[in-house]
């Protein structure tokens, strides 16, 4: 998987808060991408009459987005000091 490459040298010059925010922003994007994939597959499952599976995937997407909201709140807390 290539989506986890980081420029660690550059990040070492950041403050702790800046690093935290960068990580949280990365995790939000990562989660949002996964949530969209879950929804895409939920739709495919519906088309194949796998309704219960589709509902589970939709629920997983919502849970994933809920985690992203926690991360967004964490960024706000860090920004507030």
Biotite code that builds the C-alpha atoms (Angstrom):
import biotite.structure as struc

atoms = struc.array([
    struc.Atom([0.000, 0.000, 0.000], chain_id="A", res_id=1, res_name="UNK", atom_name="CA", element="C"),
    struc.Atom([1.428, 3.333, -0.985], chain_id="A", res_id=2, res_name="UNK", atom_name="CA", element="C"),
    struc.Atom([-0.950, 5.648, 0.845], chain_id="A", res_id=3, res_name="UNK", atom_name="CA", element="C"),
    struc.Atom([1.037, 5.575, 4.079], chain_id="A", res_id=4, res_name="UNK", atom_name="CA", element="C"),
    struc.Atom([4.221, 7.252, 2.860], chain_id="A", res_id=5, res_name="UNK", atom_name="CA", element="C"),
    struc.Atom([5.229, 10.168, 5.029], chain_id="A", res_id=6, res_name="UNK", atom_name="CA", element="C"),
    struc.Atom([8.030, 12.685, 4.903], chain_id="A", res_id=7, res_name="UNK", atom_name="CA", element="C"),
    struc.Atom([9.284, 11.970, 8.423], chain_id="A", res_id=8, res_name="UNK", atom_name="CA", element="C"),
    struc.Atom([12.247, 14.330, 8.147], chain_id="A", res_id=9, res_name="UNK", atom_name="CA", element="C"),
    struc.Atom([9.980, 17.279, 7.467], chain_id="A", res_id=10, res_name="UNK", atom_name="CA", element="C"),
    struc.Atom([7.603, 16.314, 10.285], chain_id="A", res_id=11, res_name="UNK", atom_name="CA", element="C"),
    struc.Atom([10.455, 16.302, 12.798], chain_id="A", res_id=12, res_name="UNK", atom_name="CA", element="C"),
    struc.Atom([10.646, 20.096, 12.471], chain_id="A", res_id=13, res_name="UNK", atom_name="CA", element="C"),
    struc.Atom([7.009, 20.500, 13.492], chain_id="A", res_id=14, res_name="UNK", atom_name="CA", element="C"),
    struc.Atom([5.832, 21.177, 17.026], chain_id="A", res_id=15, res_name="UNK", atom_name="CA", element="C"),
    struc.Atom([3.913, 18.484, 18.873], chain_id="A", res_id=16, res_name="UNK", atom_name="CA", element="C"),
    struc.Atom([0.600, 20.258, 18.205], chain_id="A", res_id=17, res_name="UNK", atom_name="CA", element="C"),
    struc.Atom([1.406, 20.625, 14.506], chain_id="A", res_id=18, res_name="UNK", atom_name="CA", element="C"),
    struc.Atom([2.269, 16.933, 14.282], chain_id="A", res_id=19, res_name="UNK", atom_name="CA", element="C"),
    struc.Atom([-0.950, 15.974, 16.042], chain_id="A", res_id=20, res_name="UNK", atom_name="CA", element="C"),
    struc.Atom([-3.023, 18.125, 13.702], chain_id="A", res_id=21, res_name="UNK", atom_name="CA", element="C"),
    struc.Atom([-1.267, 16.714, 10.623], chain_id="A", res_id=22, res_name="UNK", atom_name="CA", element="C"),
    struc.Atom([-1.907, 13.167, 11.823], chain_id="A", res_id=23, res_name="UNK", atom_name="CA", element="C"),
    struc.Atom([-5.533, 13.878, 12.658], chain_id="A", res_id=24, res_name="UNK", atom_name="CA", element="C"),
    struc.Atom([-6.093, 15.492, 9.257], chain_id="A", res_id=25, res_name="UNK", atom_name="CA", element="C"),
    struc.Atom([-4.528, 12.445, 7.596], chain_id="A", res_id=26, res_name="UNK", atom_name="CA", element="C"),
    struc.Atom([-6.716, 10.082, 9.618], chain_id="A", res_id=27, res_name="UNK", atom_name="CA", element="C"),
    struc.Atom([-9.846, 12.078, 8.754], chain_id="A", res_id=28, res_name="UNK", atom_name="CA", element="C"),
    struc.Atom([-9.064, 11.854, 5.042], chain_id="A", res_id=29, res_name="UNK", atom_name="CA", element="C"),
    struc.Atom([-8.238, 8.162, 5.383], chain_id="A", res_id=30, res_name="UNK", atom_name="CA", element="C"),
    struc.Atom([-11.487, 7.467, 7.270], chain_id="A", res_id=31, res_name="UNK", atom_name="CA", element="C"),
    struc.Atom([-13.574, 9.484, 4.825], chain_id="A", res_id=32, res_name="UNK", atom_name="CA", element="C"),
    struc.Atom([-12.084, 7.510, 1.931], chain_id="A", res_id=33, res_name="UNK", atom_name="CA", element="C"),
    struc.Atom([-12.920, 4.245, 3.685], chain_id="A", res_id=34, res_name="UNK", atom_name="CA", element="C"),
    struc.Atom([-16.454, 5.398, 4.509], chain_id="A", res_id=35, res_name="UNK", atom_name="CA", element="C"),
    struc.Atom([-17.063, 6.159, 0.837], chain_id="A", res_id=36, res_name="UNK", atom_name="CA", element="C"),
    struc.Atom([-15.774, 2.723, -0.128], chain_id="A", res_id=37, res_name="UNK", atom_name="CA", element="C"),
    struc.Atom([-18.106, 1.104, 2.433], chain_id="A", res_id=38, res_name="UNK", atom_name="CA", element="C"),
    struc.Atom([-21.038, 3.038, 0.981], chain_id="A", res_id=39, res_name="UNK", atom_name="CA", element="C"),
    struc.Atom([-20.088, 2.063, -2.563], chain_id="A", res_id=40, res_name="UNK", atom_name="CA", element="C"),
    struc.Atom([-20.023, -1.585, -1.575], chain_id="A", res_id=41, res_name="UNK", atom_name="CA", element="C"),
    struc.Atom([-23.263, -1.228, 0.372], chain_id="A", res_id=42, res_name="UNK", atom_name="CA", element="C"),
    struc.Atom([-24.893, -0.043, -2.843], chain_id="A", res_id=43, res_name="UNK", atom_name="CA", element="C"),
    struc.Atom([-23.426, -2.994, -4.743], chain_id="A", res_id=44, res_name="UNK", atom_name="CA", element="C"),
    struc.Atom([-24.692, -5.350, -2.034], chain_id="A", res_id=45, res_name="UNK", atom_name="CA", element="C"),
    struc.Atom([-28.197, -3.843, -2.340], chain_id="A", res_id=46, res_name="UNK", atom_name="CA", element="C"),
    struc.Atom([-28.112, -4.403, -6.080], chain_id="A", res_id=47, res_name="UNK", atom_name="CA", element="C"),
    struc.Atom([-27.361, -8.087, -5.390], chain_id="A", res_id=48, res_name="UNK", atom_name="CA", element="C"),
    struc.Atom([-30.220, -8.249, -2.839], chain_id="A", res_id=49, res_name="UNK", atom_name="CA", element="C"),
    struc.Atom([-27.795, -8.570, 0.082], chain_id="A", res_id=50, res_name="UNK", atom_name="CA", element="C"),
    struc.Atom([-29.807, -6.114, 2.149], chain_id="A", res_id=51, res_name="UNK", atom_name="CA", element="C"),
    struc.Atom([-28.498, -7.106, 5.589], chain_id="A", res_id=52, res_name="UNK", atom_name="CA", element="C"),
    struc.Atom([-24.908, -6.912, 4.358], chain_id="A", res_id=53, res_name="UNK", atom_name="CA", element="C"),
    struc.Atom([-25.639, -3.507, 2.824], chain_id="A", res_id=54, res_name="UNK", atom_name="CA", element="C"),
    struc.Atom([-27.066, -2.242, 6.102], chain_id="A", res_id=55, res_name="UNK", atom_name="CA", element="C"),
    struc.Atom([-23.993, -3.447, 7.986], chain_id="A", res_id=56, res_name="UNK", atom_name="CA", element="C"),
    struc.Atom([-21.703, -1.644, 5.536], chain_id="A", res_id=57, res_name="UNK", atom_name="CA", element="C"),
    struc.Atom([-23.768, 1.536, 5.785], chain_id="A", res_id=58, res_name="UNK", atom_name="CA", element="C"),
    struc.Atom([-23.540, 1.301, 9.568], chain_id="A", res_id=59, res_name="UNK", atom_name="CA", element="C"),
    struc.Atom([-19.767, 0.842, 9.331], chain_id="A", res_id=60, res_name="UNK", atom_name="CA", element="C"),
    struc.Atom([-19.575, 3.948, 7.130], chain_id="A", res_id=61, res_name="UNK", atom_name="CA", element="C"),
    struc.Atom([-21.501, 5.974, 9.719], chain_id="A", res_id=62, res_name="UNK", atom_name="CA", element="C"),
    struc.Atom([-19.282, 4.691, 12.523], chain_id="A", res_id=63, res_name="UNK", atom_name="CA", element="C"),
    struc.Atom([-16.193, 5.622, 10.532], chain_id="A", res_id=64, res_name="UNK", atom_name="CA", element="C"),
    struc.Atom([-17.524, 9.137, 9.924], chain_id="A", res_id=65, res_name="UNK", atom_name="CA", element="C"),
    struc.Atom([-18.295, 9.408, 13.637], chain_id="A", res_id=66, res_name="UNK", atom_name="CA", element="C"),
    struc.Atom([-14.634, 8.715, 14.370], chain_id="A", res_id=67, res_name="UNK", atom_name="CA", element="C"),
    struc.Atom([-13.668, 11.455, 11.906], chain_id="A", res_id=68, res_name="UNK", atom_name="CA", element="C"),
    struc.Atom([-15.928, 13.868, 13.809], chain_id="A", res_id=69, res_name="UNK", atom_name="CA", element="C"),
    struc.Atom([-14.071, 12.984, 17.016], chain_id="A", res_id=70, res_name="UNK", atom_name="CA", element="C"),
    struc.Atom([-10.803, 13.753, 15.236], chain_id="A", res_id=71, res_name="UNK", atom_name="CA", element="C"),
    struc.Atom([-12.217, 17.095, 14.018], chain_id="A", res_id=72, res_name="UNK", atom_name="CA", element="C"),
    struc.Atom([-13.195, 17.955, 17.597], chain_id="A", res_id=73, res_name="UNK", atom_name="CA", element="C"),
    struc.Atom([-9.700, 16.991, 18.731], chain_id="A", res_id=74, res_name="UNK", atom_name="CA", element="C"),
    struc.Atom([-8.183, 19.398, 16.196], chain_id="A", res_id=75, res_name="UNK", atom_name="CA", element="C"),
    struc.Atom([-10.387, 22.192, 17.569], chain_id="A", res_id=76, res_name="UNK", atom_name="CA", element="C"),
    struc.Atom([-9.243, 21.417, 21.120], chain_id="A", res_id=77, res_name="UNK", atom_name="CA", element="C"),
    struc.Atom([-5.600, 21.523, 20.074], chain_id="A", res_id=78, res_name="UNK", atom_name="CA", element="C"),
    struc.Atom([-6.154, 24.800, 18.193], chain_id="A", res_id=79, res_name="UNK", atom_name="CA", element="C"),
    struc.Atom([-7.773, 26.332, 21.287], chain_id="A", res_id=80, res_name="UNK", atom_name="CA", element="C"),
    struc.Atom([-4.692, 25.465, 23.329], chain_id="A", res_id=81, res_name="UNK", atom_name="CA", element="C"),
])
